[in-house]
Amino acid sequence: MEPGDFKKWRKSLDLSQKEAAQALGLKRRMIQYYEKGERDGDKVEIPRSVRLACFALTEGVEDYHGPNRKIKRREEKPKKDREKEPEDAVRVE
């Protein structure tokens, strides 16, 4: 995942940097580093665990407590809000 892709991911879920940090269990500053792709002039790579967490959040998963337990999913937007979304927006079905 490239820095631009990370920022697109965040915006596709309509998350602020602070909200993305909370959802991923990170500090807001790390979100800024990932979006910029560098920290103090050094390249910053987005760890696999963060990339997988981004995918899970895109799929609506908010938390995971292990196998054979119910997965907590994000509340789906009311139908009237979904109708306003662009066709290429990511939705949880």
N, C-alpha and C positions, 0 to 999 in steps of 0.2 A: 504494500500500500504506500503510495507516494503522498507527500504532504498535501498536495492539491486534492487528492482523493479523500484524504482524511477530513479535510474541511468540507468537501461536498457531502460526505457521509453525515457530518454534524448538521449541516444546513438542511439536508433532506429530511431529518427528523425534527427540524425546527427547534434545535437545542442551542442555547447560548453556550459560550465556553464554560461558564460556571456549571450549567446543568449537565453538559457532557462530562465534565470532570467528576461530578457527583455520581452520575450513572456508571462511570468506569472505575470509580474508586481511586481517582487521581487528584492531584492538585491542579488548579486552573493553569498554572504556569506550564505544566507538562503539556497541556492541550495546546498552548501557544507554541511551544517548542516543536511539537509534532506537526502543527500546521505550517510553521516556518521551515521545518526541516533542518534546523540547526540550533545550537546553543553555544553562545560565546565563540562563534566562528567554527565550531566543530559540527560535523554532520550528526544528526540524530536519526536513528532508525526506529520505526514503530515496532515494538516487540510483537511476536506472534500472539501472545496472550491478549494483548490489547486489540489486535486485528480480529481475533476470534470473538472477543467481547463485543466489538462493533457489529459483527455479523449477528450475534445473538440479539442484541438490542434492535437491530433492523428487523429481525423476525418477531419482535415483540416480547422476547424473554427478558424479564427484569432480574430474576434471581434463580439459582439452581441449588438444590439441596441434596443432590445425589439421585441415583436410580430409584425407581418405584415410588417417587414422591411427586406430587403435583408441581408443575412448573408455573411460577407466577408470571403472568403476562400483563403487558401494558393494556390499559383500558382503550378500547377502540373508539375513535371519534364518532360522534353522532352522524347519521346518514347525511344530514344537510351540510355538514362541514366537509364530508368526503366528496360531495358533488362539486364543491368549489376547487378541489385539488386539480392540478394539471394531470394529464393522462400519464406522464412519465414519473409521477410521484410514487414513492415506495409506500405500500399499504400492508398492514397486517391482516391476514384473512383468517 
